[in-house]
């Protein structure tokens, strides 16, 4: 990278995503009007690009980065050799945006993992798990991204102790021999802007089956503690029978006490980076 210690600079720009985050180590190639390469350089960790002074004239600037569609722009160098391009915005390939690549740690304090069952065919009962952890690895492309998560099955809470104790029993979650519910993704399929189907496997009550999540990416935002957060929402439905949770009671008119399916809802905030040592 060209140093500005001389006080002189040529082409200056910053490479950003549509959300305004730096695209680190993007490659910037500058060619003159005859097609000859004048300079090739790399954006720094803040997405900034700086070259030595350029001969005055018109140039073509091409920016490339893994996982992004390339962008071309025209720059005009003044007699002093400078050319200001401002922000060069790169879009994810395929038009699908993701948070900045890297590790993201799920924040349980600002996330929700809940399951809802129908009760008597009239209303519903929702249980929430208070203890869970996980990480999301955002790759250069959606296909290179993944998620793993674990839920403490004993932390189920429906607001009724008798019901919660029954849910922890062998009739349902069977938390004695199987205290952990785990999920691991195996792939992603884009379904629209900011939406994917996450393919994965869920282990519940000692039984492992494939489960797809309908995932929406809600965006990123700085937080008050100097971190960067990404928000996601995911939903799916599970058949109780698939996980040997066949307990039920039939009341009058053949109506079941508990519905055959569970609606699972995940509202997730993830913090950029590995968990801190004090977590």
Secondary structure, 3 states (H helix, E strand, C coil): CCCCCCCCCCEEEEEEECCCCECCCCEEEEEECCCCEEEEEECCCCCEEECCCCCCEEEEEEEECCCECCEEEEEEECCCCCEEEEEEEECEHHHCCCCCCEEEEECHHHCEEEEEEEECCCEEEEEEECCEEEEEEECCCHHHCEEEEEEEHHHEECCCHHHHHHHHCCCCCCCCCCCEEEEEEEEEEEEECCEEEEEEEEEECCEEEEEEEEEEEEEEEECCCCCEEEEEEEEEEEEHHHHCCCCCCECHHHCECEEEEEEEEEEEEEEECCCCCCC
